[in-house]
Amino acid sequence: MGVQVEIEFPIIEFRPSDLKRGTDGWHRLCKRVREACETFGCFEVVYEKISAKAREETFGLMKELVEVPVERKQKNASPMPYHGW
């Protein structure tokens, strides 16, 4: 019997005013990004300047990457961290 768990990743909105280095908004945004990465390893970005088309294309390409067969991924090994699969 398996357990179905649905994980909700953090959603972080990037506002132009928060993207100015050194501001209070910048520091709050950095803290939220760091916490999301430490806790979940990822987060969802909401940013008005990214078009729906660009998002769809990116997720389509990511899906293709994830679906590469394990045998092919295992051929691309590297002794260096974060290189290869």
Secondary structure, 3 states (H helix, E strand, C coil): CCCCCCCCCCEEECCHHHHCCCCHHHHHHHHHHHHHHHHCCCCEEECCCCCHHHHHHHHHHHHHHHCCCHHHHHHCCCCCCCCCC
